[in-house]
Amino acid sequence: MTTTAPGATWLDALSLAAQAADELVVRSARDTHRAWSDRAHGTTRRFAGPVGPAVRVPQVVHTGIAEAVYGGIGAGLRAAAYGLDKVAATGAGPRLDDTRAGRATSAAVNGLIGDKLLAERPQLAIPMAVRRDDANVELDRAALAAAFPGAGERVVVFLHGLCEDDEAWDLHRDRTGTTYPEALAASGWTSVVLRANTGLPVRENGAALAALLQRLVEEWPAEVTRLAVVGHSMGGLVARAAAAVAQDVPDGATAWTSLVTDVVTLGTPHQGAPLAWGVGHGSRGLAKLPETAAFGRILDWRSQGVHDLVAGLDADGAAPLPHARLHLVSATLSGSPRHPVGHLLGDLLVRPDSAHGRRRGRVLFPDADHLHVGRTDHFGLLNHPAVLDALRGWLDAPDAGHPSGRAAG
C-alpha cells in the first residue's frame, strides 16, 4: 500500500509564503528603515545646534507614516495567511505532492525551515518514509511486497541531502541513461529510496532512520542478509547518526546494524561545510549593527538541520557499524583536489578533506575507502559514471565479517 503523504496543498504553501513575507520581508524592511532613519535624524540633530529639538518633529511624522504603512502591509499578509489556512483546512486546492514542482518546493522548504514546520505547520513537514512511484510506502510486509515485487535478500537504501528529496537521484538520467538505484537493482540489489525532512536536527533524523531501517528489515518480504546505505551530503551524516542510536530489538528479530556491510557517503560534510559556517558567522556579524540586524535575523531563520552542517559530526558520531565498510566520496571543480581551486572550493559546498573525514591532520575514518571525482560539483555526485562504477565494485565485493559468512573481498 502506498500513500500520498504529506497532505499539504498549494494553499498551505501560499499561507506559509504570506507568513514569511510578513516576518522576513516586511518586518526586515521596517526595522532597517527605522534604523537608518534614526541614524540619519540623530546625525541631523547633532549638527542642528540650538534648534536640534525642533528637528525631531519631522522624524516623528516620518516614523508615524512609515509604521502605519508597514503595519498595514503586515496586517494584510497575516489576514491572507489566516484565510488561506482556513480554506486549506477543508482540503481544497491542488496537493503539493501531485507535481514535481510541488514536491521539489516541499523538499526545499523543509530543508530550510523543516523544524519550524513540524512545530507550527505539521501538514507541511515531510515524514521520513520509503518512497515508490512518488508515494510513501507503508512499512508492513504486504505493502512492501506490493511496492517491491522482486524484493531480494540484498537491500541498498538511498538517503538524499539537504533540501533534496527521493527524486534527486534522477539527476542527469538523460546524460547517463540510468541512476544508482536502477543500476544496482540490475546487479541483484533491491534499491529502496527514502525521503526525509532535512530541516530536522541530524541526530533526530538519525533516530528516525534507525527506527525505519529496523522496521524495514523486520517487515521485508524476503530475509535480509546484506544491507547497504548510500547517503548524499547530509544523508551521510544521518546514516552515521543512525548507527549511534541504541535500539531495543524485538525477540527473534535481527538488528539492522548487524546486517550492514557497506556505508557510502557522497560529498558528506563529516567535518562541516564552509558555506554553512559562513552563514552562521554572517548572521552574527550582521546582528552587531541595527541597520543590518534584520538581515541577520533572516539568516537565523534557517533550520537546525542547516545549523548541524557547520561542524558536521565529530568522533562521537563516528563509531563504525559492526560489519560495515565505509566508502567516502569527494568531488572538486578542478581535476585534482590539490589544485588551489579544488582545495579552496571543493565541490562548491563541501571540501575534500571534510568529505574524507580529515581536519588538521586528524582522521576520523582511518580504514575507509576514498574516491575523488574531479571536474564535477556537489550535485554531480548524485549521478556520476565514476561513482556508479565504484558502487558496483564496493557492493559486489563479498564481506567476511558479515554474519552470513561470506568470503573476504
Rosetta blueprint (number, residue, H / E / L):
1 M L
2 T E
3 T E
4 T L
5 A L
6 P L
7 G L
8 A L
9 T E
10 W H
11 L H
12 D H
13 A H
14 L H
15 S H
16 L H
17 A H
18 A H
19 Q H
20 A H
21 A H
22 D H
23 E H
24 L H
25 V H
26 V H
27 R H
28 S H
29 A H
30 R H
31 D H
32 T H
33 H H
34 R H
35 A H
36 W H
37 S H
38 D H
39 R H
40 A H
41 H H
42 G H
43 T H
44 T H
45 R H
46 R H
47 F H
48 A L
49 G H
50 P H
51 V H
52 G H
53 P H
54 A H
55 V H
56 R H
57 V H
58 P H
59 Q H
60 V H
61 V H
62 H H
63 T H
64 G H
65 I H
66 A H
67 E H
68 A H
69 V H
70 Y H
71 G H
72 G H
73 I H
74 G H
75 A H
76 G H
77 L H
78 R H
79 A H
80 A H
81 A H
82 Y H
83 G H
84 L H
85 D H
86 K H
87 V H
88 A H
89 A L
90 T L
91 G L
92 A L
93 G L
94 P L
95 R E
96 L H
97 D H
98 D H
99 T L
100 R H
101 A H
102 G H
103 R H
104 A H
105 T H
106 S H
107 A H
108 A H
109 V H
110 N H
111 G H
112 L H
113 I H
114 G H
115 D H
116 K H
117 L H
118 L H
119 A H
120 E H
121 R L
122 P H
123 Q H
124 L H
125 A L
126 I L
127 P L
128 M L
129 A E
130 V E
131 R E
132 R E
133 D L
134 D L
135 A E
136 N E
137 V E
138 E L
139 L L
140 D L
141 R H
142 A H
143 A H
144 L H
145 A H
146 A H
147 A H
148 F L
149 P L
150 G L
151 A L
152 G L
153 E L
154 R E
155 V E
156 V E
157 V E
158 F E
159 L E
160 H L
161 G L
162 L L
163 C L
164 E L
165 D L
166 D H
167 E H
168 A H
169 W H
170 D H
171 L L
172 H L
173 R H
174 D H
175 R H
176 T H
177 G L
178 T L
179 T L
180 Y H
181 P H
182 E H
183 A H
184 L H
185 A H
186 A H
187 S L
188 G L
189 W L
190 T E
191 S E
192 V E
193 V E
194 L E
195 R E
196 A L
197 N L
198 T L
199 G L
200 L L
201 P L
202 V H
203 R H
204 E H
205 N H
206 G H
207 A H
208 A H
209 L H
210 A H
211 A H
212 L H
213 L H
214 Q H
215 R H
216 L H
217 V H
218 E H
219 E H
220 W L
221 P L
222 A L
223 E L
224 V L
225 T L
226 R E
227 L E
228 A E
229 V E
230 V E
231 G E
232 H E
233 S L
234 M H
235 G H
236 G H
237 L H
238 V H
239 A H
240 R H
241 A H
242 A H
243 A H
244 A L
245 V L
246 A L
247 Q L
248 D L
249 V L
250 P L
251 D L
252 G L
253 A L
254 T L
255 A L
256 W H
257 T H
258 S H
259 L H
260 V E
261 T E
262 D E
263 V E
264 V E
265 T E
266 L E
267 G L
268 T L
269 P L
270 H L
271 Q L
272 G L
273 A L
274 P H
275 L H
276 A H
277 W H
278 G H
279 V H
280 G H
281 H H
282 G H
283 S H
284 R H
285 G H
286 L H
287 A L
288 K L
289 L L
290 P L
291 E L
292 T L
293 A H
294 A H
295 F H
296 G H
297 R H
298 I H
299 L H
300 D H
301 W L
302 R L
303 S L
304 Q H
305 G H
306 V H
307 H H
308 D H
309 L L
310 V L
311 A L
312 G L
313 L L
314 D L
315 A H
316 D H
317 G H
318 A L
319 A L
320 P L
321 L L
322 P L
323 H L
324 A L
325 R E
326 L E
327 H E
328 L E
329 V E
330 S E
331 A E
332 T E
333 L L
334 S L
335 G L
336 S L
337 P L
338 R L
339 H L
340 P H
341 V H
342 G H
343 H H
344 L H
345 L H
346 G L
347 D L
348 L L
349 L L
350 V L
351 R L
352 P H
353 D H
354 S H
355 A H
356 H L
357 G L
358 R E
359 R E
360 R L
361 G L
362 R E
363 V E
364 L L
365 F L
366 P L
367 D L
368 A L
369 D E
370 H E
371 L E
372 H E
373 V E
374 G E
375 R L
376 T L
377 D L
378 H H
379 F H
380 G H
381 L H
382 L H
383 N L
384 H L
385 P H
386 A H
387 V H
388 L H
389 D H
390 A H
391 L H
392 R H
393 G H
394 W H
395 L H
396 D H
397 A L
398 P L
399 D L
400 A L
401 G L
402 H L
403 P L
404 S L
405 G L
406 R L
407 A L
408 A L
409 G L
